[in-house]
Amino acid sequence: MIKKIAFTAALVLGSATAMASDADIIKPNLANGQQLSERCLACHNESRLEEFNYFPYLEGQKYKYIVRQLNNFKLGLRKSPFMEGEVAYLTRQDMVDVAYFFSIQPKKL
């Protein structure tokens, strides 16, 4: 039983590490990132942020941070009833693309 738990933990941590490095090895596609961002902005927009303070601004966030957080939601390492459904359809390339798009936008204050 302990070996099974240790194996599962190693698998999850190894996957998280491998996917986190996607930001270093996958070339971002800006056009795809811009297209994907429209879905993100349904919640991560100024009017929603004022109404619900738990949707953070994405514009100007660090590229690797966004990739890591999307991976964490996808792997179930970070829990959110909103985000789990949103990241389920994203590929590794999609996560890199949308993260890159938001990272180069002017930061919102």
Chimera marker file (.cmm) of the C-alpha trace (Angstrom):
<marker_set name="trace">
<marker id="1" x="0.000" y="0.000" z="0.000" r="1" g="1" b="0" radius="0.5"/>
<marker id="2" x="2.806" y="2.433" z="0.910" r="1" g="1" b="0" radius="0.5"/>
<marker id="3" x="4.612" y="1.607" z="-2.333" r="1" g="1" b="0" radius="0.5"/>
<marker id="4" x="1.423" y="2.357" z="-4.273" r="1" g="1" b="0" radius="0.5"/>
<marker id="5" x="1.037" y="5.739" z="-2.538" r="1" g="1" b="0" radius="0.5"/>
<marker id="6" x="4.703" y="6.585" z="-3.105" r="1" g="1" b="0" radius="0.5"/>
<marker id="7" x="4.417" y="5.628" z="-6.780" r="1" g="1" b="0" radius="0.5"/>
<marker id="8" x="1.292" y="7.765" z="-7.231" r="1" g="1" b="0" radius="0.5"/>
<marker id="9" x="2.943" y="10.741" z="-5.515" r="1" g="1" b="0" radius="0.5"/>
<marker id="10" x="6.043" y="10.383" z="-7.692" r="1" g="1" b="0" radius="0.5"/>
<marker id="11" x="3.895" y="10.174" z="-10.812" r="1" g="1" b="0" radius="0.5"/>
<marker id="12" x="1.924" y="13.317" z="-9.938" r="1" g="1" b="0" radius="0.5"/>
<marker id="13" x="5.018" y="15.291" z="-8.933" r="1" g="1" b="0" radius="0.5"/>
<marker id="14" x="6.898" y="14.113" z="-12.004" r="1" g="1" b="0" radius="0.5"/>
<marker id="15" x="4.008" y="15.156" z="-14.240" r="1" g="1" b="0" radius="0.5"/>
<marker id="16" x="3.799" y="18.560" z="-12.572" r="1" g="1" b="0" radius="0.5"/>
<marker id="17" x="7.520" y="19.092" z="-13.017" r="1" g="1" b="0" radius="0.5"/>
<marker id="18" x="7.446" y="17.959" z="-16.638" r="1" g="1" b="0" radius="0.5"/>
<marker id="19" x="4.470" y="20.148" z="-17.476" r="1" g="1" b="0" radius="0.5"/>
<marker id="20" x="5.876" y="23.154" z="-15.622" r="1" g="1" b="0" radius="0.5"/>
<marker id="21" x="8.893" y="22.969" z="-17.902" r="1" g="1" b="0" radius="0.5"/>
<marker id="22" x="6.569" y="23.316" z="-20.904" r="1" g="1" b="0" radius="0.5"/>
<marker id="23" x="7.033" y="27.063" z="-20.544" r="1" g="1" b="0" radius="0.5"/>
<marker id="24" x="10.706" y="26.494" z="-21.321" r="1" g="1" b="0" radius="0.5"/>
<marker id="25" x="10.380" y="24.052" z="-24.228" r="1" g="1" b="0" radius="0.5"/>
<marker id="26" x="7.127" y="24.754" z="-26.077" r="1" g="1" b="0" radius="0.5"/>
<marker id="27" x="7.149" y="27.747" z="-28.405" r="1" g="1" b="0" radius="0.5"/>
<marker id="28" x="4.100" y="29.960" z="-27.725" r="1" g="1" b="0" radius="0.5"/>
<marker id="29" x="1.613" y="30.647" z="-30.496" r="1" g="1" b="0" radius="0.5"/>
<marker id="30" x="0.417" y="34.217" z="-29.865" r="1" g="1" b="0" radius="0.5"/>
<marker id="31" x="-2.597" y="34.015" z="-32.208" r="1" g="1" b="0" radius="0.5"/>
<marker id="32" x="-3.906" y="30.891" z="-30.477" r="1" g="1" b="0" radius="0.5"/>
<marker id="33" x="-3.278" y="32.479" z="-27.080" r="1" g="1" b="0" radius="0.5"/>
<marker id="34" x="-5.285" y="35.544" z="-28.066" r="1" g="1" b="0" radius="0.5"/>
<marker id="35" x="-8.162" y="33.376" z="-29.287" r="1" g="1" b="0" radius="0.5"/>
<marker id="36" x="-8.149" y="31.304" z="-26.085" r="1" g="1" b="0" radius="0.5"/>
<marker id="37" x="-7.992" y="34.432" z="-23.928" r="1" g="1" b="0" radius="0.5"/>
<marker id="38" x="-11.546" y="35.350" z="-24.941" r="1" g="1" b="0" radius="0.5"/>
<marker id="39" x="-12.867" y="32.425" z="-22.920" r="1" g="1" b="0" radius="0.5"/>
<marker id="40" x="-10.706" y="33.412" z="-19.925" r="1" g="1" b="0" radius="0.5"/>
<marker id="41" x="-11.961" y="36.970" z="-20.053" r="1" g="1" b="0" radius="0.5"/>
<marker id="42" x="-15.519" y="35.821" z="-19.467" r="1" g="1" b="0" radius="0.5"/>
<marker id="43" x="-14.531" y="35.778" z="-15.777" r="1" g="1" b="0" radius="0.5"/>
<marker id="44" x="-11.149" y="37.506" z="-15.644" r="1" g="1" b="0" radius="0.5"/>
<marker id="45" x="-12.424" y="40.915" z="-16.758" r="1" g="1" b="0" radius="0.5"/>
<marker id="46" x="-12.701" y="44.231" z="-15.001" r="1" g="1" b="0" radius="0.5"/>
<marker id="47" x="-16.433" y="44.157" z="-14.271" r="1" g="1" b="0" radius="0.5"/>
<marker id="48" x="-16.301" y="40.597" z="-12.883" r="1" g="1" b="0" radius="0.5"/>
<marker id="49" x="-13.228" y="41.436" z="-10.812" r="1" g="1" b="0" radius="0.5"/>
<marker id="50" x="-15.041" y="44.319" z="-9.177" r="1" g="1" b="0" radius="0.5"/>
<marker id="51" x="-18.101" y="42.155" z="-8.496" r="1" g="1" b="0" radius="0.5"/>
<marker id="52" x="-16.215" y="39.037" z="-7.344" r="1" g="1" b="0" radius="0.5"/>
<marker id="53" x="-12.778" y="39.711" z="-5.906" r="1" g="1" b="0" radius="0.5"/>
<marker id="54" x="-11.587" y="36.117" z="-6.373" r="1" g="1" b="0" radius="0.5"/>
<marker id="55" x="-10.969" y="36.310" z="-10.129" r="1" g="1" b="0" radius="0.5"/>
<marker id="56" x="-7.413" y="37.649" z="-10.443" r="1" g="1" b="0" radius="0.5"/>
<marker id="57" x="-6.196" y="39.835" z="-13.255" r="1" g="1" b="0" radius="0.5"/>
<marker id="58" x="-4.262" y="37.810" z="-15.818" r="1" g="1" b="0" radius="0.5"/>
<marker id="59" x="-2.781" y="40.680" z="-17.790" r="1" g="1" b="0" radius="0.5"/>
<marker id="60" x="0.871" y="41.223" z="-16.955" r="1" g="1" b="0" radius="0.5"/>
<marker id="61" x="1.196" y="38.091" z="-14.830" r="1" g="1" b="0" radius="0.5"/>
<marker id="62" x="4.444" y="36.166" z="-15.166" r="1" g="1" b="0" radius="0.5"/>
<marker id="63" x="4.393" y="33.660" z="-18.032" r="1" g="1" b="0" radius="0.5"/>
<marker id="64" x="5.759" y="30.668" z="-16.098" r="1" g="1" b="0" radius="0.5"/>
<marker id="65" x="3.455" y="31.407" z="-13.166" r="1" g="1" b="0" radius="0.5"/>
<marker id="66" x="0.362" y="31.215" z="-15.377" r="1" g="1" b="0" radius="0.5"/>
<marker id="67" x="1.557" y="27.978" z="-17.020" r="1" g="1" b="0" radius="0.5"/>
<marker id="68" x="2.271" y="26.455" z="-13.592" r="1" g="1" b="0" radius="0.5"/>
<marker id="69" x="-1.126" y="27.428" z="-12.206" r="1" g="1" b="0" radius="0.5"/>
<marker id="70" x="-3.005" y="26.093" z="-15.240" r="1" g="1" b="0" radius="0.5"/>
<marker id="71" x="-1.086" y="22.819" z="-14.909" r="1" g="1" b="0" radius="0.5"/>
<marker id="72" x="-1.863" y="22.659" z="-11.199" r="1" g="1" b="0" radius="0.5"/>
<marker id="73" x="-5.590" y="23.055" z="-11.895" r="1" g="1" b="0" radius="0.5"/>
<marker id="74" x="-5.455" y="20.427" z="-14.642" r="1" g="1" b="0" radius="0.5"/>
<marker id="75" x="-3.627" y="17.930" z="-12.403" r="1" g="1" b="0" radius="0.5"/>
<marker id="76" x="-5.929" y="18.618" z="-9.448" r="1" g="1" b="0" radius="0.5"/>
<marker id="77" x="-3.073" y="20.021" z="-7.364" r="1" g="1" b="0" radius="0.5"/>
<marker id="78" x="-4.946" y="23.311" z="-7.069" r="1" g="1" b="0" radius="0.5"/>
<marker id="79" x="-8.700" y="23.184" z="-6.525" r="1" g="1" b="0" radius="0.5"/>
<marker id="80" x="-11.284" y="25.512" z="-8.005" r="1" g="1" b="0" radius="0.5"/>
<marker id="81" x="-14.792" y="24.617" z="-9.129" r="1" g="1" b="0" radius="0.5"/>
<marker id="82" x="-14.477" y="27.307" z="-11.809" r="1" g="1" b="0" radius="0.5"/>
<marker id="83" x="-11.066" y="26.453" z="-13.194" r="1" g="1" b="0" radius="0.5"/>
<marker id="84" x="-11.147" y="22.653" z="-13.166" r="1" g="1" b="0" radius="0.5"/>
<marker id="85" x="-13.745" y="22.599" z="-15.927" r="1" g="1" b="0" radius="0.5"/>
<marker id="86" x="-12.022" y="25.350" z="-17.868" r="1" g="1" b="0" radius="0.5"/>
<marker id="87" x="-8.606" y="23.699" z="-18.044" r="1" g="1" b="0" radius="0.5"/>
<marker id="88" x="-9.945" y="20.224" z="-18.794" r="1" g="1" b="0" radius="0.5"/>
<marker id="89" x="-10.076" y="20.933" z="-22.538" r="1" g="1" b="0" radius="0.5"/>
<marker id="90" x="-6.733" y="22.776" z="-22.733" r="1" g="1" b="0" radius="0.5"/>
<marker id="91" x="-3.727" y="21.057" z="-24.263" r="1" g="1" b="0" radius="0.5"/>
<marker id="92" x="-0.189" y="21.705" z="-23.060" r="1" g="1" b="0" radius="0.5"/>
<marker id="93" x="0.302" y="23.931" z="-26.106" r="1" g="1" b="0" radius="0.5"/>
<marker id="94" x="-2.903" y="25.846" z="-25.308" r="1" g="1" b="0" radius="0.5"/>
<marker id="95" x="-1.754" y="26.530" z="-21.753" r="1" g="1" b="0" radius="0.5"/>
<marker id="96" x="1.585" y="27.875" z="-22.983" r="1" g="1" b="0" radius="0.5"/>
<marker id="97" x="-0.141" y="29.991" z="-25.631" r="1" g="1" b="0" radius="0.5"/>
<marker id="98" x="-2.696" y="31.640" z="-23.352" r="1" g="1" b="0" radius="0.5"/>
<marker id="99" x="-0.107" y="32.176" z="-20.615" r="1" g="1" b="0" radius="0.5"/>
<marker id="100" x="2.209" y="33.895" z="-23.058" r="1" g="1" b="0" radius="0.5"/>
<marker id="101" x="-0.599" y="36.075" z="-24.420" r="1" g="1" b="0" radius="0.5"/>
<marker id="102" x="-1.574" y="37.341" z="-20.956" r="1" g="1" b="0" radius="0.5"/>
<marker id="103" x="2.022" y="37.765" z="-19.829" r="1" g="1" b="0" radius="0.5"/>
<marker id="104" x="2.766" y="40.318" z="-22.566" r="1" g="1" b="0" radius="0.5"/>
<marker id="105" x="-0.363" y="42.402" z="-21.941" r="1" g="1" b="0" radius="0.5"/>
<marker id="106" x="-0.045" y="45.623" z="-19.937" r="1" g="1" b="0" radius="0.5"/>
<marker id="107" x="-0.501" y="44.928" z="-16.238" r="1" g="1" b="0" radius="0.5"/>
<marker id="108" x="-3.800" y="46.022" z="-14.702" r="1" g="1" b="0" radius="0.5"/>
<marker id="109" x="-3.641" y="47.912" z="-11.420" r="1" g="1" b="0" radius="0.5"/>
<link id1="1" id2="2" r="1" g="1" b="0" radius="0.2"/>
<link id1="2" id2="3" r="1" g="1" b="0" radius="0.2"/>
<link id1="3" id2="4" r="1" g="1" b="0" radius="0.2"/>
<link id1="4" id2="5" r="1" g="1" b="0" radius="0.2"/>
<link id1="5" id2="6" r="1" g="1" b="0" radius="0.2"/>
<link id1="6" id2="7" r="1" g="1" b="0" radius="0.2"/>
<link id1="7" id2="8" r="1" g="1" b="0" radius="0.2"/>
<link id1="8" id2="9" r="1" g="1" b="0" radius="0.2"/>
<link id1="9" id2="10" r="1" g="1" b="0" radius="0.2"/>
<link id1="10" id2="11" r="1" g="1" b="0" radius="0.2"/>
<link id1="11" id2="12" r="1" g="1" b="0" radius="0.2"/>
<link id1="12" id2="13" r="1" g="1" b="0" radius="0.2"/>
<link id1="13" id2="14" r="1" g="1" b="0" radius="0.2"/>
<link id1="14" id2="15" r="1" g="1" b="0" radius="0.2"/>
<link id1="15" id2="16" r="1" g="1" b="0" radius="0.2"/>
<link id1="16" id2="17" r="1" g="1" b="0" radius="0.2"/>
<link id1="17" id2="18" r="1" g="1" b="0" radius="0.2"/>
<link id1="18" id2="19" r="1" g="1" b="0" radius="0.2"/>
<link id1="19" id2="20" r="1" g="1" b="0" radius="0.2"/>
<link id1="20" id2="21" r="1" g="1" b="0" radius="0.2"/>
<link id1="21" id2="22" r="1" g="1" b="0" radius="0.2"/>
<link id1="22" id2="23" r="1" g="1" b="0" radius="0.2"/>
<link id1="23" id2="24" r="1" g="1" b="0" radius="0.2"/>
<link id1="24" id2="25" r="1" g="1" b="0" radius="0.2"/>
<link id1="25" id2="26" r="1" g="1" b="0" radius="0.2"/>
<link id1="26" id2="27" r="1" g="1" b="0" radius="0.2"/>
<link id1="27" id2="28" r="1" g="1" b="0" radius="0.2"/>
<link id1="28" id2="29" r="1" g="1" b="0" radius="0.2"/>
<link id1="29" id2="30" r="1" g="1" b="0" radius="0.2"/>
<link id1="30" id2="31" r="1" g="1" b="0" radius="0.2"/>
<link id1="31" id2="32" r="1" g="1" b="0" radius="0.2"/>
<link id1="32" id2="33" r="1" g="1" b="0" radius="0.2"/>
<link id1="33" id2="34" r="1" g="1" b="0" radius="0.2"/>
<link id1="34" id2="35" r="1" g="1" b="0" radius="0.2"/>
<link id1="35" id2="36" r="1" g="1" b="0" radius="0.2"/>
<link id1="36" id2="37" r="1" g="1" b="0" radius="0.2"/>
<link id1="37" id2="38" r="1" g="1" b="0" radius="0.2"/>
<link id1="38" id2="39" r="1" g="1" b="0" radius="0.2"/>
<link id1="39" id2="40" r="1" g="1" b="0" radius="0.2"/>
<link id1="40" id2="41" r="1" g="1" b="0" radius="0.2"/>
<link id1="41" id2="42" r="1" g="1" b="0" radius="0.2"/>
<link id1="42" id2="43" r="1" g="1" b="0" radius="0.2"/>
<link id1="43" id2="44" r="1" g="1" b="0" radius="0.2"/>
<link id1="44" id2="45" r="1" g="1" b="0" radius="0.2"/>
<link id1="45" id2="46" r="1" g="1" b="0" radius="0.2"/>
<link id1="46" id2="47" r="1" g="1" b="0" radius="0.2"/>
<link id1="47" id2="48" r="1" g="1" b="0" radius="0.2"/>
<link id1="48" id2="49" r="1" g="1" b="0" radius="0.2"/>
<link id1="49" id2="50" r="1" g="1" b="0" radius="0.2"/>
<link id1="50" id2="51" r="1" g="1" b="0" radius="0.2"/>
<link id1="51" id2="52" r="1" g="1" b="0" radius="0.2"/>
<link id1="52" id2="53" r="1" g="1" b="0" radius="0.2"/>
<link id1="53" id2="54" r="1" g="1" b="0" radius="0.2"/>
<link id1="54" id2="55" r="1" g="1" b="0" radius="0.2"/>
<link id1="55" id2="56" r="1" g="1" b="0" radius="0.2"/>
<link id1="56" id2="57" r="1" g="1" b="0" radius="0.2"/>
<link id1="57" id2="58" r="1" g="1" b="0" radius="0.2"/>
<link id1="58" id2="59" r="1" g="1" b="0" radius="0.2"/>
<link id1="59" id2="60" r="1" g="1" b="0" radius="0.2"/>
<link id1="60" id2="61" r="1" g="1" b="0" radius="0.2"/>
<link id1="61" id2="62" r="1" g="1" b="0" radius="0.2"/>
<link id1="62" id2="63" r="1" g="1" b="0" radius="0.2"/>
<link id1="63" id2="64" r="1" g="1" b="0" radius="0.2"/>
<link id1="64" id2="65" r="1" g="1" b="0" radius="0.2"/>
<link id1="65" id2="66" r="1" g="1" b="0" radius="0.2"/>
<link id1="66" id2="67" r="1" g="1" b="0" radius="0.2"/>
<link id1="67" id2="68" r="1" g="1" b="0" radius="0.2"/>
<link id1="68" id2="69" r="1" g="1" b="0" radius="0.2"/>
<link id1="69" id2="70" r="1" g="1" b="0" radius="0.2"/>
<link id1="70" id2="71" r="1" g="1" b="0" radius="0.2"/>
<link id1="71" id2="72" r="1" g="1" b="0" radius="0.2"/>
<link id1="72" id2="73" r="1" g="1" b="0" radius="0.2"/>
<link id1="73" id2="74" r="1" g="1" b="0" radius="0.2"/>
<link id1="74" id2="75" r="1" g="1" b="0" radius="0.2"/>
<link id1="75" id2="76" r="1" g="1" b="0" radius="0.2"/>
<link id1="76" id2="77" r="1" g="1" b="0" radius="0.2"/>
<link id1="77" id2="78" r="1" g="1" b="0" radius="0.2"/>
<link id1="78" id2="79" r="1" g="1" b="0" radius="0.2"/>
<link id1="79" id2="80" r="1" g="1" b="0" radius="0.2"/>
<link id1="80" id2="81" r="1" g="1" b="0" radius="0.2"/>
<link id1="81" id2="82" r="1" g="1" b="0" radius="0.2"/>
<link id1="82" id2="83" r="1" g="1" b="0" radius="0.2"/>
<link id1="83" id2="84" r="1" g="1" b="0" radius="0.2"/>
<link id1="84" id2="85" r="1" g="1" b="0" radius="0.2"/>
<link id1="85" id2="86" r="1" g="1" b="0" radius="0.2"/>
<link id1="86" id2="87" r="1" g="1" b="0" radius="0.2"/>
<link id1="87" id2="88" r="1" g="1" b="0" radius="0.2"/>
<link id1="88" id2="89" r="1" g="1" b="0" radius="0.2"/>
<link id1="89" id2="90" r="1" g="1" b="0" radius="0.2"/>
<link id1="90" id2="91" r="1" g="1" b="0" radius="0.2"/>
<link id1="91" id2="92" r="1" g="1" b="0" radius="0.2"/>
<link id1="92" id2="93" r="1" g="1" b="0" radius="0.2"/>
<link id1="93" id2="94" r="1" g="1" b="0" radius="0.2"/>
<link id1="94" id2="95" r="1" g="1" b="0" radius="0.2"/>
<link id1="95" id2="96" r="1" g="1" b="0" radius="0.2"/>
<link id1="96" id2="97" r="1" g="1" b="0" radius="0.2"/>
<link id1="97" id2="98" r="1" g="1" b="0" radius="0.2"/>
<link id1="98" id2="99" r="1" g="1" b="0" radius="0.2"/>
<link id1="99" id2="100" r="1" g="1" b="0" radius="0.2"/>
<link id1="100" id2="101" r="1" g="1" b="0" radius="0.2"/>
<link id1="101" id2="102" r="1" g="1" b="0" radius="0.2"/>
<link id1="102" id2="103" r="1" g="1" b="0" radius="0.2"/>
<link id1="103" id2="104" r="1" g="1" b="0" radius="0.2"/>
<link id1="104" id2="105" r="1" g="1" b="0" radius="0.2"/>
<link id1="105" id2="106" r="1" g="1" b="0" radius="0.2"/>
<link id1="106" id2="107" r="1" g="1" b="0" radius="0.2"/>
<link id1="107" id2="108" r="1" g="1" b="0" radius="0.2"/>
<link id1="108" id2="109" r="1" g="1" b="0" radius="0.2"/>
</marker_set>
